[in-house]
Every structure is written in C-alpha cells, then in structure tokens.
Amino acid sequence: MSNEIYKIAVVDDENEILSVISRFLTREGKYSVTTFSNPVTALKNIDSSYDVVLSDIMMPQMNGLDLLKKLKEKNSDIDVIMMTAYSTLDKVLESHRSGAKHYVMKPFKSLNELDEKIQEVLAEKRVYAQN
C-alpha cells in the first residue's frame, strides 16, 4: 500500500460501531475516516472524494440497500462495502446486484477482516486507474 491516506465513510446507526471502526481504521494513519449515524445525512455528504463507503444495512432512517442504490445513482464509481448482523441470501444477492463490492457480517470475526476488504477494493481501484 502506498503512503496515500484514503478517505473512508462509515455509515451505521450504532455510535459504538462507528467509534470502534473509526479508531481501528485511523490507528495506522492510512485512512481518514468520517462517520455518519444517519444514512440521510450520509447521502447528502458523501461525494466522489471518498475512496470507500462502509454501510450497515439495518438502519431506521433509510436502510443500507437504499443508501447503496442512491449513492450509486449519484456516483456509479463509488465503492461500497455492506455490513450487517442480519444476513439473508436475498440481502447478499441484492447488495451485489446493486453494486456493493463486498458484504461483511457483524459482529466482525476481526476488524482486520474489514481492513482486508477495504484494501482489496483500493487495490482494484489502483489497477483500474493505471489502465
């Protein structure tokens, strides 16, 4: 990974999850993390300057699948990783059909798993940028 600092948005209605993910991702200085506890606010503020968006699926103001679709409408190149504790095959398939890059189950086996998914997405971005 390069010395570039990547901009990550995390959207989850649970402040504890936001805090844990933000602390973990910023610890080594390779990510700048912005958190949103409300997906409606996230939709208004997430733009093309973000490298990756992490979004929970089950949120009261707007579910994460709707957020994913609306983010993709705004910017089809945005990379989104979905997170949820409530997984069904339908949600996984809908996430991928709607353009999610990955799908991660909560509770996380390890936060390193989340970092690995982010790194995969960033590596893919770098490959496309070189072509």
N, C-alpha and C positions, 0 to 999 in steps of 0.2 A: 504494500500500500504506500502511496506517495505521502508527502508531507502536507498535502492539501487538507484543509478542515472541511468536512462535509456537513451540509445543513440538513438536519433531520427534524420532522414534525411528528409529535406523538399525540394522538387523539384518543382519550379514554375518559369516561365519566368518573372513574375512581382515582381520586387525588393521590392515594398511596401508590398505585401502579405508576402514575405519571412521575412521581418523585423517585421511585426505585429505578425505573428505566432511565430517567434523565441523569441521575447520579452515576449509574453504571456506564452509560454511553459517553459521558463527558470526562470520565476519570483519566483517560489517557490523552486527552486533548485532540483526538482525531475527529470528533463530532461537535458541532454546535447544535444544541437541542432546544426547540421551542415546544412547549406543551399546551394543549388545549383540552379543557374539561367539557367543552360544549362543541359538538360537531358543527353546529350552525356557525358559530364564531370561527371555527377552523376553516370552513368552506370559504368564508369571506376573506380570510387572511393568508391561506396557503396559495402560493403562486409558483411560477416556474423557477424561482431561486432555490427551492427546496430540492435536494437530491433524492430523498426517500421520505415517504409518509408511512408511519405505523398507525394503524387504526383498529380499535376494538370494534366488534360487530354489534354487541348488545348495548345500546345507549338510549336513554329516554327521549332526547330531543329529536334525534334522527338516527336510524340505525346505520351501522358502518357500511353496509352494502349500498345503501342510497348515497352515502357520502362518497364512496368509491366511484359510483356512476357519475355523480355530479362533478367530482374532481377531474375525471377523465373527459367529461364534456368541456370543461374549462381548458384543460391541457392534456391532450391524449398521450403525451410523452411522460407524464408524471408516473413515478414508480411507487406502488403501494403494497405494503405487507399487511395482511389482515391478522388480527389476534382475537382469540375468543376462548372462553371456558365452556361454551355451549356449541359443540360441533355436531353437525349432521352432514351426511354426504351431500345433500342438496345445497347446503351453505358453502361447502368447499367448492362444489362444481359451479355454483353461481358466482362465487368470488373469482374463480379463474376465468369464467366466461366474460365477466365484467372487467377483466384486465388486471386483477391482482397478480403480483409477481410470486408471492409466497403466502402461506397460511400457517400460523404458529398457534399451538394450543397453550392456554393458560390453565393452571399455573405452569410456568416455564420449567422444563427439566433443569435448565441452567440459562442464565442470561447470556452466556456465551453462544447459545443456540441462536438467539435473536441477533447478536452481533455477526454471526456467521452468515445469516440470511441477508443482512444489510450488506456485508462485504461481497456476497455473490451478486447482488443487484448492482453495486458500484462497479464491480469488475466487468459486468456485462455492459454497463454504460460506457466504460472506457474503451471497450472493444468496438462498440458502435461509433464512438466519437473518432476513432482512428480510421474508420472506413469512409 
